[in-house]
Amino acid sequence: MRSIAIINQKGGVGKTTTAVNLSAALAASGVRVGLIDLDPQAHASLHVGLGPQRELPNTYELLTGGRTLAEVWQSVEENLWVAPSHIDLAAAEVELAGVVGRELILRDALAANVAEGGAAANLDLVLMDCPPSLGILTINALSTVDDVFLPLQPHFLALHGLSKLLQTIDLVHRRLNDRLRLAGVILCLYDSSTRLAAEVSADVAEYFSAGGDRQQPWLHGRLFESRIRRNIRLAEAPSFEQSIFKYAPTSAGADDYRALADEVLAMYGLLGLPRAHAA
């Protein structure tokens, strides 16, 4: 099992859209996928039909000790399980402030689920949708996962604060999780007609191909070739509580996330599994 945190402390860059639709595309490819929603806004949960009105076991209860991961997992479609979030998760920063080892709660919960032969034991990939901040929820994800995917809008303002994120990855790598690395950058909300998008894309590609100190965990990263273009269907799908593949399977947004999923599958040596039929 390989685990991936999808993070960016800047909101509105396509993080949750990527977490949900990449997970759905991977699941449709025959890969067994778990998606853990760590954002108190619970947008990923709502996106797949597990909104707060369902009153399901959730990641707030998981992190505060009220539930195990086995109780939280929900099957939403073939090959895809989701651990939904809840607005109460916003209180976790305060409630966990005095808890010893609070940065490792999620890591221990995932390891326990694997050891017990739970759903995680049979998953190929686990993705985590993180909040737009670098607090205890994101640190829990970074302490648990192997890789980080960074959704990035090709805009200079979206690059602001990137150094802080890279410093956080480096700090967690050195102190809590020596497996951690930035595996890839995903360009979202991409508009190929603008010069700015091309310039920012070139700058990011050059940064990761320049070399330098390869001991830094972010310098193993790559810029994914797939671009997630601006697409109104991607914006509409969450209001119908569906992934793009159920809401608009022939849209440009669906095509882009299928292409990204194929890149991810190739990265992990999972390409070529029988593709499930789209719902």
Buried (B, 14 or more C-beta within 10 A) or exposed (E): BBBBBBBBBBEEBBBBBBBBBBBBBBBBBBBBBBBBBBBBBBBBBBBBBBBBEEEBBBBBBBBBEEBBBBBBBBEBBEBBBBBBBBEBBBEBBEBBEEBEEBBBBBBBBBBBBBEEEBBBEEBBBBBBBBBBBBEBBBBBBBBBBBBBBBBBBBBEEBBEEBEEBBEBBBBBBEEBBEEBBBBBBBBBBBBEEEEEBBEBBEEBBEBBEEEEEEEBBBBBBBBBEBBBBBBEBBEBBBEEBBBBBBBBBEBBBBBBBBBBBBBBBEBBEBBEBEEBEBE
